[in-house]
Amino acid sequence: MNYHDPVLKAESIDALGIRMDGTYVDATFGGGGHSRAILDAMGGSGRLFGFDQDEDAKDNIPENENFNFIQSNFRHLSRYLKLYGVNTVDGILADLGVSSHQLDEATRGFSFRFDADLDMRMNQNADLTAKTILNEYKEEDLVQVFSDYGEIRNSKTLAQAIVNERRLRKIENSQDFINMMGPIIRGKRNRYLAQVFQAIRIEVNDEMGALKDFLTNVGQTLASGGRIVVISYHSLEDRLVKNYLKSGNFEGKQIKDFYGNIERPFKLITKKALEPSQVEISRNPRARSAKMRVAEKK
Ligand SMILES: C[S@@+](CC[C@H](N)C(=O)[O-])C[C@H]1O[C@@H](n2cnc3c(N)ncnc32)[C@H](O)[C@@H]1O
């Protein structure tokens, strides 16, 4: 099965404005579709570092002396680059979220389409799993996860049902969890389940915390004139990216210097997020919620 179909491939590579002798980072290597396109654009020179926290991504490492794979969370970007003697880079690409491989691999527990252990870790060595969250989180913390990350309208009812269920038995696998949700599903079943699974996945992998650390690293690691390209799939992620690129902080607050000039660490290349074309969405429906933002370090 195809590991992953890269989203907005031509547009994102174009936005990086690749220099043949430059140094680039693909923060979310996955199936390596974007990485291979960056290597092609560099035509046999330059350097590319590909990060992924999922050990399965290692199967896709290209045989190319200009490429280094780093199996790590991208929140540690600058620290790992320094180990390679790299302090600044000319461009960074991040294509956030999960890969098709992760969603389609039943045993990983990311998808409600299969019956599997409730795992959902992108990093197979991490401690926190979906099972721990469902069986151990306090009711009010579950409410927060479902409303913030899944925009579940009846998140209180859902959290209460989980707490009642686990008093009787441990919630072990996805089909038991889905059966338990039966009477409380609101609206379209698959949409509801997708939102619940997405919310748990974001919490398991601390996706918002990792994105904040990553963006802070980007600010420190991009050389002047270097480009950052981020493709996100969730409104909370997109808001963090938008605010940070606009103002250098996550709230989007205008910060003024001593002379009253507004500080802007980046020049925005996309004023409005770019979305995939209808042609791309019909070929690859998983691209439908993608939003790409591009900025240049001043
Ligand atoms: C949407 S896929 C990227 C697909 C890739 N662009 C391609 O063309 O195949 C996202 C990948 O990023 C990885 N990932 C997500 N968050 C990460 C993080 N915080 N640190 C490292 N890797 C991460 C996932 O494991 C997954 O393989």
The ligand as an SDF file (V2000), in Angstrom:
LIG
                    3D

 27 29  0  0  0  0  0  0  0  0999 V2000
    1.3040   14.0910    7.0650 C   0  0  0  0  0  0  0  0  0  0  0  0
    2.6590   13.0260    7.3730 S   0  0  0  0  0  0  0  0  0  0  0  0
    3.9320   13.6830    6.3770 C   0  0  0  0  0  0  0  0  0  0  0  0
    4.0140   13.0280    5.0380 C   0  0  0  0  0  0  0  0  0  0  0  0
    5.1890   13.4730    4.2050 C   0  0  0  0  0  0  0  0  0  0  0  0
    5.1640   14.8830    3.9170 N   0  0  0  0  0  0  0  0  0  0  0  0
    5.2480   12.6780    2.9100 C   0  0  0  0  0  0  0  0  0  0  0  0
    5.3450   13.2990    1.8440 O   0  0  0  0  0  0  0  0  0  0  0  0
    5.1840   11.4580    2.9560 O   0  0  0  0  0  0  0  0  0  0  0  0
    3.1930   13.5270    8.9530 C   0  0  0  0  0  0  0  0  0  0  0  0
    4.4090   12.7370    9.4780 C   0  0  0  0  0  0  0  0  0  0  0  0
    5.0020   13.5440   10.4820 O   0  0  0  0  0  0  0  0  0  0  0  0
    5.3090   12.7790   11.6040 C   0  0  0  0  0  0  0  0  0  0  0  0
    5.1800   13.6660   12.7530 N   0  0  0  0  0  0  0  0  0  0  0  0
    4.0650   14.2960   13.2030 C   0  0  0  0  0  0  0  0  0  0  0  0
    4.3420   15.0450   14.2730 N   0  0  0  0  0  0  0  0  0  0  0  0
    5.6670   14.9070   14.5080 C   0  0  0  0  0  0  0  0  0  0  0  0
    6.5580   15.4480   15.4790 C   0  0  0  0  0  0  0  0  0  0  0  0
    6.1240   16.2450   16.4510 N   0  0  0  0  0  0  0  0  0  0  0  0
    7.8570   15.1070   15.3880 N   0  0  0  0  0  0  0  0  0  0  0  0
    8.3240   14.2690   14.4220 C   0  0  0  0  0  0  0  0  0  0  0  0
    7.5160   13.7070   13.4920 N   0  0  0  0  0  0  0  0  0  0  0  0
    6.2070   14.0220   13.5280 C   0  0  0  0  0  0  0  0  0  0  0  0
    4.3160   11.6360   11.6050 C   0  0  0  0  0  0  0  0  0  0  0  0
    4.8760   10.5090   12.2650 O   0  0  0  0  0  0  0  0  0  0  0  0
    4.0960   11.4070   10.1100 C   0  0  0  0  0  0  0  0  0  0  0  0
    4.9460   10.4110    9.6160 O   0  0  0  0  0  0  0  0  0  0  0  0
  1  2  1  0
  2  3  1  0
  2 10  1  0
  3  4  1  0
  4  5  1  0
  5  6  1  0
  5  7  1  0
  7  8  2  0
  7  9  1  0
 10 11  1  0
 11 12  1  0
 11 26  1  0
 12 13  1  0
 13 14  1  0
 13 24  1  0
 14 15  1  0
 14 23  1  0
 15 16  2  0
 16 17  1  0
 17 18  1  0
 17 23  2  0
 18 19  1  0
 18 20  2  0
 20 21  1  0
 21 22  2  0
 22 23  1  0
 24 25  1  0
 24 26  1  0
 26 27  1  0
M  CHG  2   2   1   9  -1
M  END
$$$$
